[in-house]
């Protein structure tokens, strides 16, 4: 059992809908909540949406961010010690 407090305006709209559909408040709320939960349970996270793209355009060096200073110094050293 669940009790929900609705703002007055929303409850008035719910009463109008239930009268027009010859339904109960509970039936309308159950239908609406079921549709809401189905829609959001099927939504993918940002990771799931883009996971096929991650690493797709790799430069062949997976540690670029942690090795930047070392690579820079190696390149600088190689350039000036010909």
DRENPA-166515 format. One record per atom (N, C-alpha, C): residue in three letters; x, y, z; chain; atom name. Coordinates in steps of 0.001 Angstrom, whole numbers, plus 524288, in hexadecimal, padded with zeros to 5 digits. Atoms other than C-alpha are relative to their C-alpha. Example, Ala and Ser with C-alpha at 12.3 -4.5 7.8 and 13.67 -1.06 7.14 Angstrom:
// DRENPA-166515
[site ALA,[8037A,7FB5A,80000],A,N];
[site ALA,[8300C,7EE6C,81E78],A,CA];
[site ALA,[80384,804B0,80000],A,C];
[site SER,[7FCCC,7FB5A,7FFC4],A,N];
[site SER,[83566,7FBDC,81BE4],A,CA];
[site SER,[7FCFE,80442,802DA],A,C];
This chain:
// DRENPA-166515
[site UNK,[80352,7FB65,80000],A,N];
[site UNK,[80000,80000,80000],A,CA];
[site UNK,[8037A,804D1,80000],A,C];
[site UNK,[7FCFF,7FB35,80082],A,N];
[site UNK,[80500,80D5E,7FC76],A,CA];
[site UNK,[7FC41,80499,8002B],A,C];
[site UNK,[80323,7FB3B,7FFCD],A,N];
[site UNK,[7FF8C,81ABD,7FF99],A,CA];
[site UNK,[80337,80457,7FD8F],A,C];
[site UNK,[7FD4E,7FBC1,802B6],A,N];
[site UNK,[802F8,82646,7F708],A,CA];
[site UNK,[7FCDF,804FF,800B4],A,C];
[site UNK,[80293,7FAE6,7FF98],A,N];
[site UNK,[7FFF0,83483,7F98F],A,CA];
[site UNK,[800F4,802ED,7FAEA],A,C];
[site UNK,[7FFA5,7FD2B,804ED],A,N];
[site UNK,[7FD09,83C11,7ED30],A,CA];
[site UNK,[7FEB4,805BB,800EB],A,C];
[site UNK,[8019E,7FA82,7FFCA],A,N];
[site UNK,[7FC99,84AC3,7EB6D],A,CA];
[site UNK,[7FA49,80060,7FE36],A,C];
[site UNK,[80599,7FF76,80129],A,N];
[site UNK,[7EE85,84F84,7EA86],A,CA];
[site UNK,[7FEDE,8001B,7FA29],A,C];
[site UNK,[800EB,7FF7A,805A7],A,N];
[site UNK,[7EF8A,8531A,7DC28],A,CA];
[site UNK,[80099,7FAC3,7FD37],A,C];
[site UNK,[7FF1E,8051B,80268],A,N];
[site UNK,[7F503,845D2,7D878],A,CA];
[site UNK,[7FB9B,7FC31,80162],A,C];
[site UNK,[8044D,80372,7FE74],A,N];
[site UNK,[7EA7D,83ED9,7E020],A,CA];
[site UNK,[7FB00,8015D,7FD0C],A,C];
[site UNK,[80497,7FE65,8030B],A,N];
[site UNK,[7DFE8,846D9,7D933],A,CA];
[site UNK,[80061,7FDE9,7FA6C],A,C];
[site UNK,[7FF37,80212,8054A],A,N];
[site UNK,[7E5B3,8430D,7CBFE],A,CA];
[site UNK,[7FF37,7FA1E,7FFE8],A,C];
[site UNK,[800A4,8059E,7FF9A],A,N];
[site UNK,[7E61F,834E6,7D054],A,CA];
[site UNK,[7FA37,7FE87,8005B],A,C];
[site UNK,[80599,800FD,7FF90],A,N];
[site UNK,[7D7B7,83560,7D419],A,CA];
[site UNK,[7FD3E,800A2,7FAC6],A,C];
[site UNK,[8025E,7FF25,80525],A,N];
[site UNK,[7D42B,83AD0,7C6C5],A,CA];
[site UNK,[8013B,7FB6D,7FC61],A,C];
[site UNK,[7FE6A,80461,80358],A,N];
[site UNK,[7DBDC,83024,7BFD3],A,CA];
[site UNK,[7FD1A,7FB08,80184],A,C];
[site UNK,[8029B,804D6,7FE52],A,N];
[site UNK,[7D5ED,82557,7C80E],A,CA];
[site UNK,[7FA36,80011,7FE96],A,C];
[site UNK,[8058B,7FFA2,80182],A,N];
[site UNK,[7C816,82A3D,7C578],A,CA];
[site UNK,[7FF60,7FF36,7FA21],A,C];
[site UNK,[80056,8007B,805B8],A,N];
[site UNK,[7CA91,82B5F,7B6CB],A,CA];
[site UNK,[8010D,7FA72,7FE26],A,C];
[site UNK,[7FE93,80556,8018D],A,N];
[site UNK,[7D074,81DBE,7B615],A,CA];
[site UNK,[7FCD5,7FBD9,802D5],A,C];
[site UNK,[80318,803AB,7FCD5],A,N];
[site UNK,[7C6DE,81796,7BF99],A,CA];
[site UNK,[803B2,7FC28,802B5],A,C];
[site UNK,[7FBF4,80313,7FD75],A,N];
[site UNK,[7D274,812E6,7C770],A,CA];
[site UNK,[80096,801D4,805A6],A,C];
[site UNK,[7FEE4,7FE5D,7FAA0],A,N];
[site UNK,[7D7AE,813F5,7D53D],A,CA];
[site UNK,[80533,802E4,80025],A,C];
[site UNK,[7FB0E,7FD3A,7FF4E],A,N];
[site UNK,[7E29E,81C97,7DA3B],A,CA];
[site UNK,[8047E,7FC19,8003C],A,C];
[site UNK,[7FBE6,803F9,7FF78],A,N];
[site UNK,[7EA5C,8107B,7DDD3],A,CA];
[site UNK,[80188,7FDC4,7FABC],A,C];
[site UNK,[7FEDD,8024C,8051F],A,N];
[site UNK,[7E934,80AC8,7D01C],A,CA];
[site UNK,[8032B,803C7,7FCA1],A,C];
[site UNK,[7FD2B,7FC18,8031D],A,N];
[site UNK,[7EDC1,81763,7C9B5],A,CA];
[site UNK,[80592,800A7,80210],A,C];
[site UNK,[7FACD,7FF53,7FDAD],A,N];
[site UNK,[7F920,818F2,7D337],A,CA];
[site UNK,[80361,7FB33,7FF01],A,C];
[site UNK,[7FD06,804C6,80114],A,N];
[site UNK,[7FD38,80AB0,7D18C],A,CA];
[site UNK,[801D6,7FFEC,7FA5A],A,C];
[site UNK,[7FE86,7FFE0,80584],A,N];
[site UNK,[7FD1F,80C2D,7C2B9],A,CA];
[site UNK,[8044F,803FD,7FF05],A,C];
[site UNK,[7FC1E,7FBD8,800CD],A,N];
[site UNK,[804A5,818F5,7C319],A,CA];
[site UNK,[80545,7FE81,8025F],A,C];
[site UNK,[7FB26,80178,7FD69],A,N];
[site UNK,[80EB4,813D1,7CCB4],A,CA];
[site UNK,[802A9,7FB7E,7FD2B],A,C];
[site UNK,[7FDCC,80463,802F8],A,N];
[site UNK,[8108A,8073B,7C504],A,CA];
[site UNK,[802AD,801EA,7FB0A],A,C];
[site UNK,[7FDAF,7FDD6,804C8],A,N];
[site UNK,[81301,80ED7,7B86E],A,CA];
[site UNK,[804EB,8031E,8013D],A,C];
[site UNK,[7FB7C,7FCE1,7FE69],A,N];
[site UNK,[81C46,81821,7BF67],A,CA];
[site UNK,[804A4,7FC82,80151],A,C];
[site UNK,[7FBC7,8037F,7FE6F],A,N];
[site UNK,[82434,80D24,7C566],A,CA];
[site UNK,[8021A,7FCE5,7FB5E],A,C];
[site UNK,[7FE3B,802E3,8049E],A,N];
[site UNK,[824B9,8058D,7B89E],A,CA];
[site UNK,[8037C,80371,7FC97],A,C];
[site UNK,[7FCF5,7FC71,80343],A,N];
[site UNK,[829C7,81167,7B15C],A,CA];
[site UNK,[80564,800FC,80259],A,C];
[site UNK,[7FB04,7FEC2,7FD9F],A,N];
[site UNK,[83472,8147C,7BB30],A,CA];
[site UNK,[80357,7FB37,80121],A,C];
[site UNK,[7FCD5,804AF,7FF34],A,N];
[site UNK,[838A1,80687,7BD8B],A,CA];
[site UNK,[80299,7FE56,7FAEB],A,C];
[site UNK,[7FDC1,80158,80512],A,N];
[site UNK,[83B70,80547,7AEF5],A,CA];
[site UNK,[80406,803FD,7FE35],A,C];
[site UNK,[7FC32,7FC0B,8018C],A,N];
[site UNK,[8439F,811A0,7AE40],A,CA];
[site UNK,[8057C,7FE0F,80115],A,C];
[site UNK,[7FA8B,8018F,7FF68],A,N];
[site UNK,[851F3,80F28,7AC48],A,CA];
[site UNK,[80312,80468,80281],A,C];
[site UNK,[7FC8A,7FC1F,7FDAA],A,N];
[site UNK,[85C7C,815F6,7B3ED],A,CA];
[site UNK,[80354,80267,7FBA9],A,C];
[site UNK,[7FC90,7FDAF,803EF],A,N];
[site UNK,[8658E,81F37,7ACA7],A,CA];
[site UNK,[80460,7FC47,7FE58],A,C];
[site UNK,[7FBED,803C2,80159],A,N];
[site UNK,[87005,814AA,7AD54],A,CA];
[site UNK,[7FDF1,7FBEF,7FC2D],A,C];
[site UNK,[80229,80404,8036C],A,N];
[site UNK,[86727,80A69,7A72E],A,CA];
[site UNK,[7FEFC,80217,7FA81],A,C];
[site UNK,[80112,7FDA9,8051D],A,N];
[site UNK,[86370,813C6,79C3D],A,CA];
[site UNK,[80504,80080,7FCCC],A,C];
[site UNK,[7FB3C,7FEF5,802F5],A,N];
[site UNK,[8718B,816BC,79889],A,CA];
[site UNK,[8044F,7FC04,8008C],A,C];
[site UNK,[7FBB8,803A5,7FEF1],A,N];
[site UNK,[8791A,80AB6,79CC4],A,CA];
[site UNK,[8027A,7FDC8,7FB11],A,C];
[site UNK,[7FDB8,80203,804DF],A,N];
[site UNK,[87AE7,80632,78EB4],A,CA];
[site UNK,[803D3,803EC,7FD9C],A,C];
[site UNK,[7FC7B,7FBFF,8020F],A,N];
[site UNK,[88227,81301,78C15],A,CA];
[site UNK,[804F6,8009B,80340],A,C];
[site UNK,[7FB8C,7FF2C,7FC8E],A,N];
[site UNK,[88B6D,812D4,797AD],A,CA];
[site UNK,[804AF,7FCD4,7FE30],A,C];
[site UNK,[7FB3E,80296,801AA],A,N];
[site UNK,[89931,80FC0,7935F],A,CA];
[site UNK,[80026,7FEAF,7FA38],A,C];
[site UNK,[80050,80158,8058A],A,N];
[site UNK,[8950A,80E84,7852D],A,CA];
[site UNK,[8044F,80299,7FCD6],A,C];
[site UNK,[7FC0D,7FD16,802EF],A,N];
[site UNK,[89E9A,818C3,7806B],A,CA];
[site UNK,[804F8,80073,80335],A,C];
[site UNK,[7FB67,80024,7FCA9],A,N];
[site UNK,[8A9F9,814C4,788C0],A,CA];
[site UNK,[804E5,80161,7FCF7],A,C];
[site UNK,[7FB06,7FEAA,80263],A,N];
[site UNK,[8B766,819E8,785F5],A,CA];
[site UNK,[80401,7FBA7,800C7],A,C];
[site UNK,[7FC7B,80454,7FF1F],A,N];
[site UNK,[8BD2C,80CF0,789D3],A,CA];
[site UNK,[802E1,80055,80524],A,C];
[site UNK,[7FD69,7FF4D,7FAFD],A,N];
[site UNK,[8C21E,81240,796BC],A,CA];
[site UNK,[7FBD3,8010E,80419],A,C];
[site UNK,[80448,7FF5E,7FC56],A,N];
[site UNK,[8B850,81007,7A1A5],A,CA];
[site UNK,[8012F,8037D,804AE],A,C];
[site UNK,[7FE91,7FD15,7FB56],A,N];
[site UNK,[8BFDF,817AB,7ABDE],A,CA];
[site UNK,[801D6,8058B,7FED7],A,C];
[site UNK,[7FE26,7FAD1,80189],A,N];
[site UNK,[8C166,824E4,7A541],A,CA];
[site UNK,[7FFA2,80402,8045F],A,C];
[site UNK,[800A1,7FBF6,7FC07],A,N];
[site UNK,[8BC26,82CFB,7B07B],A,CA];
[site UNK,[803EC,7FF6C,8046E],A,C];
[site UNK,[7FC5E,800B9,7FBA8],A,N];
[site UNK,[8C4FF,826EC,7BAC5],A,CA];
[site UNK,[805AE,80039,7FE4B],A,C];
[site UNK,[7FAA6,80029,801ED],A,N];
[site UNK,[8D109,82688,7B222],A,CA];
[site UNK,[80185,804F3,7FD05],A,C];
[site UNK,[7FF0D,7FB4E,80323],A,N];
[site UNK,[8D04F,8342C,7AC2F],A,CA];
[site UNK,[80550,80275,80124],A,C];
[site UNK,[7FB14,7FD6F,7FE9A],A,N];
[site UNK,[8DBC3,83A03,7B3A4],A,CA];
[site UNK,[804AA,7FCBF,7FE44],A,C];
[site UNK,[7FBAC,80377,80183],A,N];
[site UNK,[8E480,82E39,7B138],A,CA];
[site UNK,[800BA,80012,7FA15],A,C];
[site UNK,[7FFA8,7FFF0,805BD],A,N];
[site UNK,[8E155,82DFB,7A2AB],A,CA];
[site UNK,[80213,8053C,7FE04],A,C];
[site UNK,[7FE1B,7FADB,80186],A,N];
[site UNK,[8E398,83C93,7A1A0],A,CA];
[site UNK,[805E8,80067,800CA],A,C];
[site UNK,[7FA62,7FFBB,7FEE2],A,N];
[site UNK,[8F0E6,83B91,7A80A],A,CA];
[site UNK,[8031D,7FC6D,7FC60],A,C];
[site UNK,[7FD5B,8038A,803A8],A,N];
[site UNK,[8F49C,82FDF,79F7F],A,CA];
[site UNK,[80069,80281,7FAA2],A,C];
[site UNK,[7FFF5,7FD71,80522],A,N];
[site UNK,[8F0DD,83753,79325],A,CA];
[site UNK,[803AD,804AF,7FFEB],A,C];
[site UNK,[7FC94,7FB7C,7FF9F],A,N];
[site UNK,[8F7F5,84381,797A4],A,CA];
[site UNK,[805B8,7FE4B,8000D],A,C];
[site UNK,[7FAC0,8020D,7FFB0],A,N];
[site UNK,[90411,83BAA,79AF5],A,CA];
[site UNK,[801CD,7FDF0,7FAB1],A,C];
[site UNK,[7FEAF,8022D,8052C],A,N];
[site UNK,[903B9,83498,78DE2],A,CA];
[site UNK,[800E8,80454,7FC07],A,C];
[site UNK,[7FF86,7FBB9,803B8],A,N];
[site UNK,[90225,8415E,78680],A,CA];
[site UNK,[80522,802EF,80095],A,C];
[site UNK,[7FB4A,7FCE0,7FF09],A,N];
[site UNK,[90DB8,8481D,78CD7],A,CA];
[site UNK,[804FD,7FCB8,8005D],A,C];
[site UNK,[7FB54,80340,7FF9E],A,N];
[site UNK,[91722,83C8E,78D56],A,CA];
[site UNK,[800FC,7FCE5,7FAFF],A,C];
[site UNK,[7FEF1,802A1,804F9],A,N];
[site UNK,[9184F,8393E,77F04],A,CA];
[site UNK,[805C2,7FFD3,7FEF1],A,C];
